[in-house]
Amino acid sequence: ITVGFTSFATLLFELTQTRILSYIFWNHVVYLTVSLALLGFGISGTFVALFASRRTLFSPRILARLLLGFGLSGFGAIALTAWVLPHLGLAGWGNLLFCYVVYVVPFIFAGAILTIILSSSVAAVGALYSVDLLAAGFGCVLFFFLLPFLGAPTLVTLLAGLALALAVGWSERRDRAARMVGGVGVAALAAVAVVQGLRPSFLDFVPVPDKEMGTFLDDGRYPHARIEQTTWTPIGRIDVVGDDQEPLWGYPHPPGSYKIITQDGTAHTRLISQQLSEELAAAAAGGAPGDPESLTYQIKPNADVGIIGVGGGIDVARALAHGARSVYGVELNPATYRYAAEVYAGYNGDLMDDPRVTLVNGEGRNTLQAVDREFDVIQVIAIDTFAALSSGAYVLSENYLYTVEAFEEMFDRLKPDGILAYYRWLFMPPRETLRLSAIACEAWQRRGIDDCSQHIMVVGRDGWALSLFKQTPFTSGEVQQLNVQAAAMGLWVLHWPQIFPPQEQAQAEAGYYAAAGPAVIGTAQAFTGLTAAYREGREAEFFAAYQYNVAPTTDDSPFFFEYHRLNAVGLPSFFGGHTGFLRSGTVGTTLFIIIAEATVLSLVAIFWPLWRYQRAGLRVPHAAAYSLYFAALGFGFMMIEIAVIQKAVLLLGNPLYALPVVLATLLVSAGVGSWVVAQTGAHVRRVTGPVGVLFLGLVTLLIVGLTPLFRELLHLSFAQRVGVTVLVLAPLGVLMGMFFPTGLRAVGEEASGFIPWAWGINGCTSVYGSVVAILVAMASSFNVTLAIGGVVYAAAFVAAWWFSREQPVGA
């Protein structure tokens, strides 16, 4: 029971922690999650090994106190984050270090509980390890349901209370201190949960100042703004903010005519009122220029429209205002969907119930694959991944809406002369917008269209640009009409469709840009250079020479937002960037901080104590082979796990769905594998020999076929896609679950003094594996990450053969 609860609670705490840190900081800061968990377990294993050499730790008194520590430190971490962190006045680095310290403590206690029980039950270690993994997998599944139902603060409070209750169960009658602390703690946490239910702001968190939520509520600019609704979801915390006195975020709409929906305190969307919908319709009927996002409708009126990322409904209202025959909207986040379609239906005049509107709660690519209809216009308006991905260090801001394969699928859903419209940030020199055009050119090239210059038009200003990708070449009438409307909106045409003879085209563009500044001219030249490179078959030269990495992203390497090149040592060139708020543009800095802090903590809390008190463990026979074996298992496991989680994002539609499903699959199936080797008592050479060969063969199959398989099955329902994921990845988990307990048993039989080093080495290399996996994927692809993971496992199998070569296989 204790092993199961501790693993269950630890996984839930880890996943919930990502939601909290994502709301407070920016999404990349949750890379802390996996390093915190692994380091905490590594530290606990080290100290348990040190103290176990002096006394017996498997006692009710010690386990009761560790459970008390687990519960109190878990609640203490969120309480300090909510009530203390906002008042410390620390810079980004200081806030990060504060969270690193307070959030690692619960994992130390949890790791100590599991280590003591597992190491004290050698005969049943296989069965207990199975319970450990199965319970953790169950926690991943329940995360889907418990987080939205309870919310992050209440969920952690509940887990802490259960830990204290279990501590009381372990405490002996004469251990009055533990019983009193546990009993009082349970009562206090129950009171906190009740108060939190009645007053959600009682235990709440403050986002960093440069998030929209921080602006709304903390700097005094909007004194009347208030949070009206809050929902914690596996995808992010969703808040609805209203202000009847001032126009939030400076939009040119009357106060009170819209609200703001934020995802993890940022990535906002407008939740519009019926009044605003009517004003948009009246403005469109009167010929007003409107918003840049609606420019497409100037040449595609009365269109059948597909919208990926409906948000609060502003894009639906724009489409209807311009006479759309039908609007097929897709919204990923269930809370945002519910707010727009149900909770605020009266506020927006039942906008989503308009007979022309079909609203679906799902992922864009999957939903479009499943629907049997074609569109005049498909819009993807400012879809970001600023909300943290609950996989901690497993992911960056990958988004499978920005890949060549995604464009191909959306082109398939357009009518013969349809338009795919993307609205993205405009940086000068261009990056995101230029990469969008590169993706479109690559997708068209796969379809036999080598000259994409006639199919692209880009207009923009003030940090944003609308990219239009038309199935057929733009006509001169369409270009002229778009130019007139763009000028009325104050937009620059950044790429003209190359539909006129070259000399005439060049003269027209030279005249147009005569009044433009160098930044606009340079941006236009970049787009012209890209399309010319594709036309002339020298796109590789263009990408190599351009100052940013704007090469097309694919499903196997979907890092659309990561356009910095690698430096001389193979790391992204943004290492060492701004860290004041650790926001989206400083992923490399965050990874560097993780590596640095993990190294320091590993040396101070794991390897120095082992070197000081357990140095004899390194003098056992085959210590080098043992070290390689457990280091390779830790490093290789993370490389493979991260890669398959990322690949599953394509099929399941979002990392927040992929992580619990894949992690639960791997944990549960690994528990089965551990149980199998425990029952059979298989020798380490048998497990790492024939089973190892089978494992490497399976990894090879995943490299070759996993992404194509997932792409072919995008049309299935969500439940069916989950089932496919489980069936495909469960065999991998079963095999992966066999290697660690088998090796640990072999070491325990031959060189028990090395066991503390096995835990420490495995934990540390797991942290590094989680970071290196991302760097490899950024530099190449997830297939390469998988391949490296397989090679590292092969090294572990060689090490196992080396240290067991003198043992009879039947032993």
N, C-alpha and C positions, 0 to 999 in steps of 0.2 A: 504494500500500500504506500509506504513512504517513498520508495523508488519511483513508483508510478506517478504519485502526486508531484514529487519534486521535478521530474522531467516534464510533466504536463504544465505545471505552473511556470517553469523556466522558459519554455517555448512561448507560452502566451505572454509572459512578461517581455520577452525579447521582441516579439512582433508588435506588441502595444507600444513599447519604447520607441520603435521607429515612427509610429504615428505622432507621438508627442514631440520628438526631436524634429520631425519634419515640419510640424506646425510652428515651433519656436524659431528654428533656423531655416536655412534653405535645404533643398532636397538632398544635396550631396553630403551633408553632415551626417546623415544616417549611415554612412559607411562605418561609423563608429560601432554599429550594432554587432556585427559578427566579430570584430576584434575584441569588443568588450566581453562577449560571451566566452570566446575561446581563451582569452587571456585570464579571465576569472577562473575558468576551469583548470587552466594550466597552473596558476598560482596556488589554487586550493590543493591540487594533486601534489605539488611540491611540499607544501607545509604539512599536509597529512602524512606524507612519507617521512618527513623529519620527526614529527612528534610520535609517529607510530613506532619508531625505533626505541623510544623511551618508555612508552606506556601503551596499554590497550585502549584504543579509541572507541571501539564498538561497545558503547554503554548507553543506557537510557539517559543518563544525566547529560552526556556530551551531545547526543543526537537532539535532545530537547532544546539545548541551548543553541545549537546550529539552526534548528528550525525557527527558534525565536529570532535569531539574527537574520535569517532569510526573510521572514515576514516583515520585521521592523525596518530592515534596510530597503526592501522593495517599496514599501509605502514611503519611507523617508526620502527615497530618491525623487519621487514625483512631488512630494511636499516641498522639498528644498528647491526643486525646479520651479514650482509655482509661486512659492512665498518668499524665497530668498534671492534666487538668481536675478530677478528684475531689478533688485535694489543694490546689487554689488557694484554697478557701474564699470564692469569689466569690458575690455575690447573683445573682438572676435576670438582671438586666441585664448584669452582668459575664460570666456564663457565655455569654449570647447573643452578646455582642460578641467573646468569645474564639473561639467557633465561626465567627462571621462572618468573622473574619480568617483563621483557619487553613484554612477550606474554600474560600475564594475563590481561594487561590493556585494550586491545580491548574488551575482554569479559565483563569487568566491564561496559564499555560504552554501549555495546549491551544489557546487562542485564538491565541496568537502563532504556533504551528506552522501552523495552518490559514491564518492571514492571510498569512504569508510565502509559503507555497506557492501559494495562490490568486492573490495579487497579483503573483507572479513568473511566472505562467503565463497571461498574458492570453489567448492564443490558445486555450487549453484550459480556460478558467475555467468554462464551462458544463458540460463533462464532469466536471471535478473537483468542482464544486458538486453534481452529481448523485451522485457517489460519496459525498460528504460526507453527503448526506441519506439515501441508501440504506443506508449503513453504520449511521447513527444509528437508522434504523428497524429494522434487523436486531438492534441492541443492545436495543431495546425488547422485541422478541419473545423473545430469549434470556434476558432478565431473569427471565421466568417459570420457566425451567428451572435457570439457573445459581445463583440466590439460594438456593432450597431445597436444592440439591445441595451447594453449597460453604459457605453461610453468608456473612454480610456481611463479617467480617474477612478470611476466606480469599479471597473474590472480589476485594476491593480489593487484597490482597497479590498475587494472580495478575496483575491488570491492571498493577500497578506493575512487577512483574517483566518482563512483556512489553514495557512501555515502555522499560525499561533495556536489554533485549535488542535492541530496535530502534535504540536510541541507539548501541550497539556496532556495529550494522550500518552506520550512517551515518558513524561516526568513521573518520578516515583512519589509516593505519598509524602515522604519526608523531605522532598525537594520543594519546599514551600515557595521559594523565590521564583522558580520557573513557573509553578502553577499560578502564582499571583500575577506575574508579569503577563503570562499568556491569557489568563481570564480577563484582567483589566484591559489588555490590548484588544481582545476580541470585542468587548463591549464598546470600547472607544472607536474602533474601526466601524462597527455597526452604526454607531451614531453619526460618524462621518458620512457613511453611505446614505443614510436617511437625509441628512442636511444637504448633501450633494444632489439628491433627487429633487428636493424642494427648491434648492437655490443653486443652479449649476455654476454660478460664478464663485461659489465658496472655494472650490479647489480648481482653479483654471490657470492657464498659462498665457504669457505675454510674448507675442512674436517680436522679432528683431525690428528696429525702427523703420527699415526701408521696405518692409512688406506693406501691402495695402491695409491689412488689418491694423498694423502698427500706426499707420497714418490716420486711419479712421478714428481710432480710439485713444491714442496715446500722446499725440503732439499738439492737441488743442485746436487743430484746424477745423475739425468738425465736432463741436461740443455737443451737438444734438444727435449725433449718430449713435445707434444702439444695435446690439445683436438681437435679432428677433427669433432666430431659429439656429440650432446647432445639431449636427448629426455626425457622429464618428463612423466612418466606413472603412473597409479594408483598402480603399483607393485613396482616401484622404479625409481630413476633417472638413466638413462643408458648413459654412455659416451664411446666413442671410442677414445683411446689414441694411438698415433703413434710416433715412433722415428726411423729415418733412420740412426742414427749414432751409437747407442748402443743397445744391446739386453735388452729389458725391462724385469725387474724382474729376470734377470739372466738365462733365458732359453738358452739352448745350440743350438740356431738357429742363422743364420746370421742376422745382423741388417737389418731391413726393410722387413724381410720375414714374419713377423706377427705383428699384433697390439693387444692391450689389450682392451677388453670390460669390464667395471666395472659396478656393480649394487650398487647404492648408495655409490660410491667411493671405493667399496671393492668387495669381492666375484667375482674375475676376471675370465675371460675365454679368451683363445687365438683365435683371428680372423686370420686365417692362409691365406697365399698367395698361388697362384698356384705353385710357386717355392718350398715352404715348403711341399706341398702335394706330389710333385714329389720326393723330397728328402726322405720323409717317405716311399714312395713306393720302392724306390731304396734300402734303408736300409733294409727293410723287405725282398726284393728279395735276398739280399746278405747275409741273415742270421744274421744280427746284432741283439743284444739283445733287443733293443728298449726300450720302456717305460714300467714301471710296469703295467699301465692301459691296455696295449695290451697283457699281459701275457696269458689271456684266449684263445687267438687265437692260442697258441701253441698246444692246444689239440682240438681246434674247428676251423680249417681252413675252408675257403669257406663256412662260416656260414650265416644263415639268422639271422640278428642282429637287435635287438630293442634297441634304445638309448633314455633314458629319460634325458632330459637336454642337448640339442645339443650345446647350447652356440654359440661360434664362429666357430665351425665345426671341431675342432681338433680330436674329437672321431670318427666322420664320416670318416675323412681322414685315421685314423688308421685302421678302419674296412676295408675300400676299399684297403688299402695297403696290408692287409693280405688276400686278395682274397674273401671278403664277396660277397655272391651271391646277397644279398639284404640288404639294411639298411633302417629301418623304424625309423626316428628320430622325437622326440617330443620336442618342445621348448615352454615354458610357456609364456615368456615375448614377447609381440608383437613387441617391438622395437628391441630386440636382433634378433628375427626371421627376421625382415625386413632388418636389417643390413647384416646378413649372406646370406639371399636368394636373396636380391634385390640390396640394396645400394652398397654393395661391391662384387657383383657377378662377375664383371670384374676382381677385385683384386684376388679373390680365384679361378679363372678359371671356373666359373659356377659350382662349386663343388656340389651345391644342385640340379642342373639340370641333374646330372649324371643319366642315365636311371635306375641304380640300387638303387637310393636314392629316398625315399618318405619322405618329410618333412612336419610336421603338427604343426600348432600353437595351442597348447592346453595343458591341464594338463595331466600328465602321466597316472594316474590311470584311469581317465575317457576315455582317448584315447585308452588305451589298452583294456578296457572293450568293447569299441564299435567296435574294429577292429576284423575281422574274419580271423585270421592267427596265426600260431605258430612260435616260434623262437628257434634257437639253443642257442642263447646268448641274455640275456637282461642285459644291463649295466645301472647302476645308479652311475655316477662318480662325487663325491664331490658336491652333491646338498646340499647347505646350505640355511638358511633363515636369512642371515645377513642383508638383507634389511629390513627396519622397516615395520611393519604391521600397516596399517593405522588406525587400531582400537584402537590406543593409549594404554590405560591400559588394553584393553580387551584380549591381547594375549601375549604369550611368543613365543619362536622359534619353535612352533609346526609345524610338517611337516608330512602330511599323507602318505608320501612314506616310512615312517619308522615305520610301525605298523604291527601287526600280520596279520590283514585282507589284507593289501597291499601285503604282501609276498604271502598269499594264492592266491590272484588274479593273481599275476605275475607267480606263479608256474603253474596256469591254462593255461597261455599263452606260456609255454615252451613245447618243444617237450619232449618225454619220457626220454631222457638222456640229456636234456638241462641244461644250467648253468645260474644262476642269480649271477651277479657280482656287488659288492658294493665297492667303493673306498672311504675310510673315514680316518679322523685323527687317528693316533696311539699315544695314551698316555700310559705311563707305570707308574703304573699298568694300564691295558687296561680298557677302559670305553665304548666309542662308538663302537669300533670293537667287544668287547665282547657282548655288548647288541645286535648287529646285529646277532651274532650267537644264542643268546638266543631267539630272535624273530623267526629266522628260525627253531630252534628246537621246539618252541611252535607251529608254523604253521604246521610242519610235524607231531607233536604229535596229533593235531586235525585230521590229515589224517590217523592216525593209525601207524605212524612210530615212535617208542619209542627210537630207537638207531640212533641218528643223527650224531654220531661220524664218520661214514663212508662217510658222504655226505658233509663234510666241510673241506676246506683247506684255510689257511690264511697265506699270506706272506707280509712282510713289512720291512720298514727301514725309518729313518730320519723323523719321525713324521707322516707317511702315511702307510696305509695297504690296501691290496686288499683281500677281502673276497669272496670266491667262494662257492656257494651253488648249489650242483648238484642233479638233480632229482633222479638219480640212484647212488649207491656207486661208488666212484672213483676206477679205476683199478690200479694195480701196475704199469703198463706202463705209465698211465697218471700222477701218482704221481712222478715217476722217471723223466719224461720229464719236468714237471713243476719245479722240484727241480733243474735240470740242468740249465734251463733258469733263475730261480730265482738267483742261484749262480752267473751266468754270469752278472746279473744286480746288484749284491751286496746286495741281499735281504735275510733275514732270513725267514725260514719257521716257523711260530709261532703256527700253529696247523697242525699236520699230520693227514690225514684220518686214522682212526683206522681199517685198512684192514688186518693186520697180527695178528697172535696169540698174546695174551697179553704179554707174556714173550719176544718174538721176537721183538714186537713193542717197548717195554720198553728199551731193549738193543740197538736197532737202534737209538732211540731218545737220549739215554744217550750218545752214541758216537757222535751224531751230535752236541749236545749242550756242549760238553766238552770244546770247545774253545770259548763258548759264555759268555757274562757277566751276572751278576746277574739279570739285568733288563729284558734281553731277556728270560732267564730261567724262571723268575717269570711270565712273560707274557705267555709263553708256558704252564706253569703249570695251569694258570687260565683258559685257553681254554680247557685243558684236564679235569680239574675239572668240568667245566660246562657241557661238553658232557657226562662225567661219571655220573653226578648228574641226568641228564635227562634219561640216560639209566637205572639207578637204582631207579627212581621215587622219588628222594629227591631234586628236583630242588628248592623247597621252602626253604629248609634248606640252600642251597648254596647261594641263593639271600639274605637271612637274615644275613648270616655270612660275605658276601663280603663287603669290605669297601665302595664301591660305590653302588648306586642303578642302577643295570643293568638288572632289571626284564623287561620282554617284554612289550613294549608299545602297546596300542590298540587304536582303533578309538575313544573310549570314554575317553581316557587319553593319548594323543599322544605326550607327552613331552619327546621326544627321547633325546634331548640335555641337559635335566635337570637331572643330575645323582647324585646330592648332596642329602644326607639324611636330614631328619628333625632333629632339635636339641631338647633339653629337653622342650622348650616352644612351640614346634610345628611349628617353622619357619625353612626354609631351612638353612643348616649349613653354607652356603656361605655368610650370612649376616655379614657385616663388612669387606668384602673383599676389594681388591684393587679398588680404585676409580680414579686413575690418568686419565684414558681415558674412564671410565665407559663403557667398551666394553662387549662382549658377555658373559664372564664368571662371571659377577657381577650383574646378574638379581636381586638377593635378595637385594644387596646394593641399587640398583635403587628404588626398591619397598620401602625399608626402608626410603630413602630420601623423597619419595613422602609422606609417612605417616607422617614423621617428619615435613616437610614443610607445608603440608596441616593442620596439627594440630596447628602449630604456626600461620599460616595465619588465620585459623578459629577463634582461640582465640583472636588474635589481631584485625582483621578486621570485624568479625561477632559477636562473642559472647560478647566481652568486650563492644562494643558500645551498643549492645542491653541491656546488664546488667546495663550499666551506664545510658541509657536514656529511655529504654522501659521496665524496670523491672516490671512495673505494669502488663505487658502482661502475666507474669507468675502467677499472682494472680487471674486470671480469673477462674471461675468454670471449672473443668475437664482439667486443664492445663496438668496434667500428661498423661491423655488419648490422648489429642491432640498431645503431644510430641511423644508418642509411635506411633500414627497413621502416622504422616508425616515422622518420622525416619524410620519406617518399609517400607513405600512406596519407599523412596529414596534408602534404602539398598536393598530391595527385587527386585526393578526394575532393578538395575544394575546386581544383581546375575543372574536373568533370561535372561536379554538381552545378557550378555556376553556368557552364556551357549548356547543360540540358535544361536548366531553368530558363535561360534566355531563349533557347529554341522553342520552349513551350509557350513563351509569351506570344509568339506568332499564332499558335493554334488557339490559345485560350483568350487572347485579346488584350490582356493587361498584365503587367508584372505582379500586381497585387492579387490576381487570380492564380497566376502561374506559381508563385512562391508557395502558398499553402498547399496547393494540389501536388506539386512536384515534391516538395519537402516531405509532405505526409506520405506520399508514395514511396520515396526512398527510405524514410525512417521505418515505416511499417515493414516494407519488404526486407530491409537490412535486419530488422528484428527477427524476421523469419529465418534469414540466413544465419544469424547468430545462434538461433535455437537449433538449427540443423546441425551445425558443427558441435554444439554442446551435446546433443544427443548421440552423435556418432563418434565423438572424440577423435575426429580425423587429425592426422599428423600434419604439421605445418607444410611439409614438402608435398603432400597430396593436395592440400588446399591451394597452395601457390603454384603447383605444377599443372596438372590437367585443368583444374578450375581456373587457374590464372590464364592459361591459353584460351579457354572458353570466354573469359572476361575480355581479353584483348580483342578477340574476334567480334564480340558484341559491340565494343567501342568502335571498331572499324565500320561495322554496319551502320551505327548511328551517325558517324561522320558522313558516310555516303548517302544515306537515305532518309535521315530524320527530317530535315527541312523540306525536301520535296514531298514527303508523305504528309506532313502537316499542312503544306500549302494546298494539296489536293483535297483535304478534308475540312477546309474552312467553312464550307456550306452547311456542315452538320449543326445540330442544336448544341447548346452549351453542355447539357448533360452528356450527350454523345461524345463531344470533344474531351470532356473530363475522362470518360471511360476509355477512350483511345489512349490518352496520356498515361493513365494508370497501367493499361495492358502493355504498352510499349516499354515503359521505364521500370516496371516492377522487377523483371529479371535482372536488370542492372543493379538494383538495390539489393536483391538477394545475394548476388555475388560479392558486392562491396561489403556487405555485413559480415562476411566470413573471415576476412583477412586480419582485422585488428584483434579480435578475441583469440584467434588461433595463435597469432604471434605472441600475444601477451601470455598465453598459457605456456608456450614453449620457453619464453624467457623466465617465467616463474619457476619452471621445472629445472632449468639449467643454471640460471644466474639471477636469482631474485633481487640481488642488490641493484640491478639495472632498472628495475621497474619504475622508480621515481623519474629517472632520466627518460624512459620511454614516454611517460605522460607529458613531461615538460617539452621534449623535442617535438612530439606530435602536435601539441597545442600551438607552439610557436610557428612551426612551418605551415600550419593551417591558416594562421593570420596572413603570412606572407603569400600563400597560395591564393587567398581571396583577392589580394591587391594585384598580384602579377596576372591573374586570369583576366582582369579588366584591361590592364595595359596591353596584353597580348591581343585581346579582341579588338581594341582600338587600333592597334598597329596592323592587324591582319584580319582575323575573322574568328568566329566562335568554333569553326571547324578546326582551326589551328590550335585553339585552346584545348579542344577535346583531344587532339592528337598528342599534344604535349602531356596532358594528363595520362594518356595511355602509356607513353614512353616512361614517365616517372613511375607508374605502377610496375612496369616491366623491370625497372631498376630495383624496386622492392622485392620482386620475385627472385631476382638474381641474389640479392642479399640474403633472402630466406634460404635459398639453396646453399649459400656459403656457410651460414652459421649452424645449419642443421645437417651438413653433409656427413658428420661423424655419428649422427644418431640413427638407429635403425628405424625404418619407416613405420614399422608396426608398433613403435613405442607409444 
